[in-house]
Amino acid sequence: MREVQPNEQDAILKYLAPNVEQCLYLYLDIYWYGIGSDTIRVWCGDEKNGEYSFIVMKYFNCFQLYSRNNDFDPEELVNLAAEQDVDRVFARKDTIEYLQPAFGEGYIAEFGEILELNRHRDFGDMYSRIEDATPEDLPEITALLLMDEENALSYSYDELLQTLQDLYSTGMGRCFVVREDGKIVANVAISAETDIFMIGAYTMVHPDYRNTLYGMLVDSYLNRIVRGEKRMFGFVMDPRRIRMFRALGNKVVAEYGKLIRS
């Protein structure tokens, strides 16, 4: 294993591109920030049969990992995670299952699905309730997102706020909100995009407004923005939301997992 140099960026993206659904954030962060930036660090496994055995990127205290065939020693990642003080590892589901025994009981595993979201319910005039969020809204959005147990396990307040601020400062994405009495009660975001695809993320409705249609409204709003011009993907863990999206005709394109240091 070695750290990747900036002149290898095109080769790394070429390795990731054929299965981009399985490594969306890894591809996007390298695409946006660039190898050699202060924001990310990237390592590769030894080449086998003419290709990398894995690519792993560090962003904050998180690893994003992709391996086409899981043809590597998991102890390499365990040691690198310890050296880099990483508390989260994201990868394809089978890769997380391959890594889990090596990481041991100090990490818990969670799994979800990645759907291509190209079908939605039309909410007509209700879309007028949705506003573009501004950078000044991000602290309030961060507090809302941390009401979700999954987000609270995965991020500190400062990490999540910085992640959202990065969306705006880099142009990678933006948030959309619904307000009640001046308070943000629902959020959805485009968390990253390229010329051909984007990721919908951070759907959250305040607990006091879970009996509304706001969650479905903000999710469908992203499809309204895209209008078939780009592929749009979403990471979903809640079985109810997966069933809802599939019932609308959206397809699961990959399964993902994460290891979280307990």
C-alpha positions as CSV (number, residue, x, y, z in Angstrom):
1,M,0.0,0.0,0.0
2,R,1.2,3.5,-0.8
3,E,-0.2,7.1,-0.8
4,V,-1.4,8.2,-4.3
5,Q,0.3,11.2,-5.9
6,P,-1.6,14.0,-7.8
7,N,-0.3,12.8,-11.2
8,E,-2.2,9.5,-10.8
9,Q,-5.6,11.2,-10.4
10,D,-6.9,10.4,-13.9
11,A,-5.9,6.7,-13.5
12,I,-7.7,6.5,-10.2
13,L,-10.9,8.0,-11.6
14,K,-10.6,5.7,-14.6
15,Y,-10.4,2.7,-12.2
16,L,-13.5,3.9,-10.3
17,A,-15.7,5.0,-13.2
18,P,-17.0,1.7,-14.5
19,N,-18.7,0.9,-11.1
20,V,-19.3,4.5,-9.9
21,E,-22.6,3.5,-8.3
22,Q,-20.5,1.5,-5.8
23,C,-18.1,4.3,-4.9
24,L,-20.0,7.5,-5.4
25,Y,-18.5,9.7,-2.7
26,L,-15.0,8.4,-3.3
27,Y,-15.3,9.3,-6.9
28,L,-16.9,12.6,-6.3
29,D,-14.5,13.9,-3.6
30,I,-11.5,13.0,-5.8
31,Y,-13.2,14.7,-8.7
32,W,-14.0,17.9,-6.8
33,Y,-11.2,18.3,-4.4
34,G,-8.3,16.6,-6.3
35,I,-5.6,14.4,-5.0
36,G,-3.0,16.6,-3.4
37,S,-5.5,19.0,-1.9
38,D,-5.6,19.7,1.8
39,T,-9.1,18.2,2.2
40,I,-8.5,14.6,1.2
41,R,-5.7,11.9,1.3
42,V,-5.8,8.9,-1.0
43,W,-4.0,5.5,-0.8
44,C,-4.0,2.5,-3.1
45,G,-3.4,-1.2,-2.6
46,D,-0.7,-3.0,-4.6
47,E,-1.6,-3.6,-8.2
48,K,-2.8,-7.1,-9.0
49,N,-3.6,-8.3,-12.5
50,G,-2.9,-4.9,-13.9
51,E,-5.2,-2.9,-11.6
52,Y,-5.3,-1.5,-8.1
53,S,-6.4,-3.9,-5.4
54,F,-8.2,-1.1,-3.6
55,I,-8.5,2.7,-3.4
56,V,-9.2,4.4,0.0
57,M,-9.7,8.1,0.7
58,K,-9.7,9.9,4.0
59,Y,-12.0,12.8,4.5
60,F,-12.2,14.2,8.1
61,N,-12.2,11.0,10.3
62,C,-13.8,8.8,7.6
63,F,-12.6,6.4,5.0
64,Q,-14.3,5.8,1.7
65,L,-13.1,2.5,0.2
66,Y,-13.5,0.7,-3.1
67,S,-12.1,-2.6,-4.3
68,R,-13.3,-4.4,-7.4
69,N,-12.6,-7.9,-6.1
70,N,-11.7,-7.5,-2.3
71,D,-8.4,-8.9,-3.3
72,F,-6.4,-7.4,-0.4
73,D,-5.3,-8.1,3.2
74,P,-7.9,-6.5,5.5
75,E,-5.2,-5.9,8.1
76,E,-3.8,-3.2,5.8
77,L,-6.9,-1.2,6.3
78,V,-7.1,-1.9,10.0
79,N,-3.6,-0.6,10.5
80,L,-4.2,2.4,8.3
81,A,-7.4,3.2,10.1
82,A,-5.6,3.1,13.5
83,E,-2.7,5.2,12.1
84,Q,-5.1,7.8,10.8
85,D,-7.5,7.7,13.8
86,V,-10.5,6.9,11.6
87,D,-13.8,6.1,13.2
88,R,-15.9,5.4,10.1
89,V,-15.3,3.2,7.0
90,F,-17.8,3.3,4.1
91,A,-17.7,0.8,1.3
92,R,-19.8,-1.7,-0.8
93,K,-21.7,-4.1,1.4
94,D,-19.6,-7.2,0.6
95,T,-16.4,-5.2,1.3
96,I,-17.7,-4.2,4.7
97,E,-18.6,-7.8,5.5
98,Y,-15.1,-8.8,4.4
99,L,-13.5,-6.2,6.6
100,Q,-15.7,-6.6,9.7
101,P,-13.9,-9.6,11.3
102,A,-10.6,-7.8,11.1
103,F,-11.9,-4.6,12.6
104,G,-13.4,-6.6,15.4
105,E,-15.9,-5.7,18.1
106,G,-14.8,-2.1,18.4
107,Y,-16.7,-1.3,15.2
108,I,-20.4,-1.9,14.5
109,A,-21.6,-2.5,11.0
110,E,-24.7,-1.0,9.3
111,F,-26.0,-1.5,5.8
112,G,-28.3,0.2,3.4
113,E,-29.1,0.4,-0.3
114,I,-28.3,2.9,-3.1
115,L,-31.2,3.6,-5.4
116,E,-31.3,5.4,-8.7
117,L,-34.1,7.9,-8.0
118,N,-35.7,8.8,-11.3
119,R,-39.4,8.4,-10.4
120,H,-41.4,10.4,-7.9
121,R,-44.8,11.6,-6.9
122,D,-45.9,15.0,-8.2
123,F,-46.8,17.4,-5.4
124,G,-47.9,20.2,-7.7
125,D,-48.5,23.5,-5.9
126,M,-46.9,22.2,-2.7
127,Y,-43.5,22.7,-4.2
128,S,-43.9,26.4,-3.5
129,R,-43.3,25.6,0.1
130,I,-39.7,24.7,-0.6
131,E,-36.9,27.3,-0.4
132,D,-33.3,27.3,-1.3
133,A,-31.3,27.3,1.9
134,T,-28.5,29.9,2.4
135,P,-25.2,29.5,4.1
136,E,-26.7,31.3,7.1
137,D,-29.2,28.5,7.4
138,L,-26.6,25.7,7.8
139,P,-26.2,25.8,11.6
140,E,-30.0,25.3,12.0
141,I,-30.0,22.5,9.3
142,T,-27.1,20.8,11.1
143,A,-29.0,20.8,14.4
144,L,-32.1,19.4,12.6
145,L,-30.0,16.6,10.9
146,L,-28.5,15.6,14.2
147,M,-31.9,14.7,15.6
148,D,-31.5,11.6,13.5
149,E,-29.8,8.8,15.3
150,E,-27.8,7.6,12.3
151,N,-26.4,11.1,11.7
152,A,-25.7,11.6,15.4
153,L,-23.6,8.4,15.4
154,S,-21.7,9.3,12.3
155,Y,-21.0,13.0,12.8
156,S,-20.2,15.6,15.5
157,Y,-21.9,18.9,15.2
158,D,-18.7,20.6,13.9
159,E,-18.0,17.9,11.4
160,L,-21.5,17.9,9.9
161,L,-21.6,21.7,9.8
162,Q,-18.2,21.8,8.1
163,T,-19.4,19.2,5.6
164,L,-22.5,21.3,4.7
165,Q,-20.4,24.4,4.5
166,D,-18.1,22.6,2.1
167,L,-21.0,22.0,-0.2
168,Y,-21.6,25.7,-0.6
169,S,-18.0,26.8,-0.7
170,T,-17.0,24.3,-3.4
171,G,-20.2,24.4,-5.3
172,M,-20.6,20.7,-4.9
173,G,-24.2,20.9,-3.6
174,R,-26.9,22.8,-1.8
175,C,-29.8,22.4,0.6
176,F,-33.5,22.9,0.2
177,V,-35.8,23.5,3.2
178,V,-39.4,23.8,4.3
179,R,-40.2,26.3,7.1
180,E,-43.1,26.5,9.6
181,D,-43.4,29.7,11.6
182,G,-39.9,30.7,10.5
183,K,-38.3,27.4,11.7
184,I,-36.7,24.9,9.4
185,V,-38.7,21.7,9.7
186,A,-37.6,19.7,6.7
187,N,-34.4,19.5,4.6
188,V,-33.0,17.7,1.6
189,A,-29.7,18.3,-0.1
190,I,-27.8,17.7,-3.3
191,S,-24.6,16.6,-1.6
192,A,-22.4,16.4,-4.7
193,E,-22.8,16.3,-8.5
194,T,-20.9,16.0,-11.7
195,D,-22.0,16.7,-15.3
196,I,-23.8,13.4,-15.5
197,F,-25.1,12.5,-12.0
198,M,-25.8,13.8,-8.5
199,I,-26.5,12.4,-5.0
200,G,-29.6,13.3,-3.0
201,A,-28.9,13.2,0.8
202,Y,-29.7,14.6,4.2
203,T,-33.5,14.1,4.0
204,M,-34.8,15.0,7.5
205,V,-38.1,16.1,8.9
206,H,-38.4,17.5,12.4
207,P,-40.1,14.9,14.8
208,D,-43.0,17.3,15.4
209,Y,-43.9,17.2,11.7
210,R,-43.5,13.5,10.8
211,N,-47.3,13.3,10.2
212,T,-46.9,15.6,7.2
213,L,-45.9,14.9,3.6
214,Y,-42.7,17.0,3.9
215,G,-40.3,14.1,3.6
216,M,-41.8,12.8,0.3
217,L,-42.2,16.4,-0.8
218,V,-38.5,17.4,-0.5
219,D,-37.3,14.0,-1.9
220,S,-39.4,14.5,-5.0
221,Y,-38.3,18.1,-5.4
222,L,-34.8,16.9,-6.3
223,N,-36.3,14.8,-9.2
224,R,-38.2,17.9,-10.3
225,I,-34.9,19.8,-10.4
226,V,-33.1,17.1,-12.4
227,R,-36.0,16.5,-14.9
228,G,-34.1,13.4,-16.3
229,E,-31.0,15.4,-17.3
230,K,-28.8,13.6,-14.9
231,R,-28.8,10.3,-13.0
232,M,-29.6,10.9,-9.3
233,F,-28.7,8.5,-6.5
234,G,-29.7,8.2,-2.9
235,F,-28.3,6.3,0.0
236,V,-31.2,4.8,2.0
237,M,-31.2,2.7,5.2
238,D,-34.8,3.0,6.4
239,P,-36.7,-0.1,5.1
240,R,-39.9,1.9,4.8
241,R,-38.3,4.5,2.6
242,I,-36.7,1.8,0.4
243,R,-40.1,0.2,-0.1
244,M,-41.6,3.6,-0.9
245,F,-39.0,4.4,-3.5
246,R,-39.2,0.9,-5.0
247,A,-43.0,1.1,-5.2
248,L,-42.6,4.3,-7.3
249,G,-40.5,2.3,-9.8
250,N,-37.0,3.3,-8.6
251,K,-34.3,0.6,-8.7
252,V,-31.6,-0.5,-6.2
253,V,-28.3,-0.2,-8.0
254,A,-25.9,-1.1,-5.2
255,E,-25.8,-2.2,-1.5
256,Y,-23.5,-0.3,0.8
257,G,-22.3,-0.6,4.4
258,K,-20.3,1.2,7.0
259,L,-18.2,0.4,10.0
260,I,-18.6,2.8,12.9
261,R,-16.2,2.8,15.9
262,S,-18.3,2.2,19.0
